[in-house]
Amino acid sequence: MAIQFKQTAIAIGVALAAFSNVASADAMIGSGGYNTLHTMEMMKMIDFNGDHMVTKNEFTNYYGAIFGALDTDNDGTVDATEWEGTKGSNKISIATGGYSRQLRTLKMMDAMDADKDHKITKDEFIKFHEAIFNAMSKGGTEVDGKGWLAKNTGN
């Protein structure tokens, strides 16, 4: 179990290294909210057509919608004020509470800010999440429920 978890963590780290720094991988793997990404509840939110498979297209569309929810001024970027939200209104309605809380930390914003300009573009946001998908799908085009949960539980 521990070996498979370690292998998953390494795979995610390698995927992230392609476009970001090592801190991004550490932040994602070690954060509670990103571990909750791998629950069946989150999979069902992403699985738009309900076929118990998450395609790369569904995954990317979902995270595009999350980005849209964060970009409250609709300027194509998310700054720290938008990222953190206001107290009491920082839960993203189309995500789980654990994911919303962890995502909206400045640590996660920094992990996604590939060019370090203190703003997240949709491209930076999507690329960060695509690296997660690629690690989960082992480079494939979809993830089923068993594969989804295996990444969380180490099975």
C-alpha positions in Angstrom: 0.0 0.0 0.0 2.7 2.5 1.0 4.8 1.6 -2.0 1.9 2.2 -4.4 1.1 5.5 -2.7 4.7 6.5 -3.0 4.7 5.6 -6.7 1.5 7.6 -7.3 3.1 10.6 -5.5 6.2 10.3 -7.7 4.1 10.1 -10.9 2.2 13.2 -10.0 5.5 15.0 -9.1 7.0 14.1 -12.5 3.9 15.3 -14.3 4.0 18.6 -12.6 7.7 19.1 -13.2 6.9 19.5 -16.8 5.4 22.9 -16.3 6.0 24.0 -12.7 8.4 23.7 -9.8 8.8 20.9 -7.3 6.9 22.9 -4.7 3.8 22.5 -6.8 3.9 18.7 -6.5 4.6 18.9 -2.7 1.7 21.3 -2.2 -0.7 19.2 -4.2 0.2 15.8 -2.8 0.4 16.9 0.8 -2.7 19.0 0.9 -5.9 17.7 2.3 -8.1 19.4 -0.3 -6.3 17.8 -3.2 -6.5 14.4 -1.6 -10.3 14.9 -1.5 -10.2 15.3 -5.2 -10.1 11.5 -5.4 -13.4 10.8 -3.6 -16.4 9.4 -5.5 -18.3 12.6 -4.6 -15.8 14.6 -6.6 -15.7 12.1 -9.4 -19.5 12.3 -9.7 -19.2 16.1 -9.9 -16.8 15.9 -12.8 -18.5 13.0 -14.6 -21.0 15.1 -16.6 -22.6 12.3 -18.5 -22.9 9.9 -15.6 -21.2 7.0 -17.3 -18.8 6.4 -14.3 -15.8 7.4 -16.3 -14.1 10.8 -16.3 -12.7 11.7 -19.6 -10.0 14.3 -20.1 -12.5 16.6 -21.7 -14.9 16.3 -18.7 -12.0 16.9 -16.4 -10.8 20.0 -18.3 -14.4 21.4 -18.7 -15.0 21.0 -14.9 -11.8 22.8 -14.0 -12.6 25.5 -16.6 -15.9 26.0 -14.7 -14.0 26.2 -11.4 -11.7 28.8 -12.9 -14.8 30.8 -14.1 -16.2 30.7 -10.5 -12.9 32.1 -9.2 -12.6 34.8 -11.9 -15.2 37.1 -10.4 -14.3 40.1 -12.4 -14.1 38.1 -15.6 -10.8 39.5 -16.7 -9.2 36.1 -17.6 -7.0 36.1 -14.5 -7.5 35.4 -10.8 -5.6 37.6 -8.3 -5.1 36.9 -4.6 -8.3 38.7 -3.6 -10.5 36.6 -6.0 -8.5 33.5 -5.1 -9.2 33.7 -1.4 -12.7 35.0 -1.7 -14.5 36.7 1.2 -15.1 35.0 4.5 -18.3 33.0 4.4 -18.5 33.1 0.6 -15.3 31.3 -0.4 -16.9 27.8 -1.1 -17.1 27.1 -4.8 -20.7 25.8 -5.4 -19.6 23.2 -7.9 -16.9 21.6 -5.7 -16.7 19.8 -2.3 -16.0 21.9 0.7 -12.7 20.3 1.4 -11.5 21.0 -2.1 -12.7 24.6 -2.0 -11.0 25.3 1.3 -7.7 23.8 0.2 -7.8 25.3 -3.3 -8.4 28.8 -1.9 -5.1 29.0 0.0 -2.4 31.2 -1.2 -0.1 28.2 -1.0 -2.1 26.5 -3.8 -2.3 29.7 -5.8 1.5 30.0 -5.6 1.8 26.3 -6.7 -0.2 27.1 -9.9 1.4 30.4 -10.7 3.9 29.1 -13.3 5.2 32.5 -14.3 5.1 33.9 -10.7 3.2 37.1 -11.6 0.8 36.7 -8.7 -2.1 36.0 -11.0 -3.4 32.7 -12.3 -4.5 32.5 -15.9 -7.0 29.9 -17.0 -4.2 28.1 -18.9 -2.1 27.9 -15.7 -5.0 26.6 -13.8 -6.0 24.0 -16.4 -2.4 22.8 -16.9 -2.0 22.2 -13.2 -5.1 20.1 -13.1 -4.3 18.3 -16.4 -1.1 17.1 -14.7 -3.2 15.5 -12.0 -5.4 13.9 -14.6 -2.5 12.6 -16.6 -1.0 11.0 -13.5 -4.4 9.4 -12.6 -5.0 8.1 -16.1 -1.4 7.0 -16.6 -1.4 9.2 -19.8 -4.7 7.8 -21.0 -7.9 9.6 -22.0 -10.2 8.5 -19.1 -10.3 7.3 -15.5 -12.9 4.9 -14.1 -14.1 4.7 -10.5 -11.7 2.0 -9.6 -8.7 3.9 -11.0 -10.0 7.1 -9.4 -10.2 5.6 -5.9 -6.9 3.6 -6.3 -5.1 6.9 -6.5 -6.6 8.0 -3.2 -6.4 4.8 -1.2 -3.1 3.5 -2.4 -4.9 0.3 -3.6 
